[in-house]
Amino acid sequence: MKSSNKRGDRIQIGKIVAAHGIRGVVKVFSYAASVQCYSAEETLGLIDPDGAEKRYKVLWAKPHNNSLRLALEGVVTRDDAEALVGSTLWISRASLPALDEDTYYWVDLIGLAVHGPDDEYLGRITEIIETGANDVYVVRTPEGYPVEEILLPAIASVVIAVDIPAGRMSVVLPEGLI
């Protein structure tokens, strides 16, 4: 899951960016790695640009180019769909599938404090870059540090420990990284 936005026990999984066609379908920029979050019969929370919250049942979802087409119950015209543009989509954390040990949702990693050898504070994870081989954590360093950010490969030889409740990750910096 790529989302970095938290709101209590809810996780933002996308944003409605446009209406699609004349039958109330919306175009969604999805933050989720899988379309599974948009399964038929799933109920999504929407928060419109003014902060009003609504809930909609998903009728269907289909990948489309780099986005997703989504049909929601009660959204039947283009005007209905256009009224939702700019809304964010949320799901309950409880509806997320369980993960294997030592596997984390991106939303839980963003913001972690990163500490190197001898407990040196290196900064916070601000972004995660998906690459073919492994993810890369972008760590924004504190003011006065020799570099503005550190790019850490998300591999076992670099990431020593992750403690989500403590908001902390311990790492060993690869030779020549800084």
Secondary structure, DSSP 8 states (H G I E B T S, - for coil): -----EETTEEEEEEEEEEETTTTEEEEEE-SSSGGGG-TT-EEEEE-TTS-EEEEEEEEEEEETTEEEEEETT--SHHHHHTTTT-EEEEEGGGS----TT---HHHHTT-EEE-GGG-EEEEEEEEE--SS--EEEEE--TTSSSSEEEEE-STTTEEEEETTTTEEEE---TT--
